[in-house]
């Protein structure tokens, strides 16, 4: 029987920091031997692979682009090299593949095809923020982006706050960086004064900012530090 390859989940940095600061050297060594990749953005992937000093030339890399424009037909062929004995790596633009990332779809497909999936260690802003929040690490949920409509977003915040209170469960979510301040203001206006709020910005970078305070205390603190910075918001009532 012909040997099949594996699907490797390759983490990326969360910003402009050295690879070895957040990604183990053993992982970097493993990635050097892979030339087939599924990526969101080939330009970002090439920059990452240049940093690791791959065993292959840039011209030898084979990229399959996975984003909102990718057709179902294209996706169905992305894992073909594995059946032919080649390893494939999924490289996300930032953080860990499959976590708030379209790579999860390829991982699901790999399991359906009985291909081995190998996750590599690397930074996840979601998990790191939860670790540093001081909130319930036994029960927590990541909710992605909240609704854009203001009324719907307020209802969702109320629902998440109630769920947090009913189940003692930390609730985290994100927003497009340029809308961070607007979301923060809505959290302060919507949630109870005693609900705890953690705001984690630029996680793992030199400019990292992580603080947990009651809503009533945040109202006394400046929030302009959030502007255009990747943030994780966590509430617990």
HUMO-V816814 format. One record per pair of residues at least 6 apart in sequence whose C-alpha atoms are under 6 Angstrom apart, sorted by the first residue. I is the first residue (numbers start at 1). J is the second residue. If there is no record, write none. Layout:
<<I | J> <I | J>>
This chain:
<<3 | 85> <4 | 82> <4 | 83> <4 | 85> <5 | 82> <5 | 85> <5 | 86> <5 | 87> <6 | 87> <6 | 116> <7 | 88> <7 | 89> <7 | 117> <8 | 89> <8 | 118> <8 | 119> <9 | 89> <9 | 90> <9 | 97> <9 | 119> <9 | 120> <10 | 90> <10 | 91> <10 | 120> <11 | 95> <11 | 96> <11 | 122> <12 | 94> <12 | 95> <13 | 94> <13 | 95> <14 | 94> <14 | 95> <23 | 122> <32 | 54> <32 | 55> <33 | 55> <35 | 61> <36 | 62> <36 | 88> <37 | 63> <37 | 88> <37 | 89> <37 | 90> <38 | 63> <38 | 64> <38 | 65> <38 | 90> <39 | 65> <39 | 66> <39 | 90> <39 | 91> <40 | 65> <40 | 66> <40 | 67> <95 | 123> <95 | 124> <96 | 124> <97 | 103> <98 | 104> <125 | 203> <129 | 200> <133 | 198> <136 | 170> <139 | 169> <140 | 169> <140 | 170> <140 | 171> <141 | 171> <142 | 172> <142 | 173> <143 | 172> <143 | 173> <144 | 173> <144 | 174> <145 | 173> <145 | 174> <145 | 175> <146 | 153> <147 | 153> <164 | 170> <164 | 236> <164 | 237> <165 | 237> <170 | 235> <170 | 236> <171 | 234> <171 | 235> <172 | 233> <172 | 234> <173 | 233> <174 | 232> <177 | 228> <177 | 229> <177 | 230> <178 | 228> <188 | 215> <193 | 215> <193 | 216> <194 | 214> <194 | 215> <195 | 214> <195 | 215> <195 | 236> <195 | 237> <196 | 213> <196 | 214> <196 | 215> <196 | 235> <196 | 236> <197 | 212> <197 | 213> <197 | 214> <197 | 234> <197 | 235> <198 | 211> <198 | 212> <198 | 233> <198 | 234> <199 | 210> <199 | 211> <199 | 232> <199 | 233> <200 | 209> <200 | 210> <200 | 231> <200 | 232> <201 | 208> <201 | 209> <201 | 230> <201 | 231> <202 | 208> <202 | 230>>
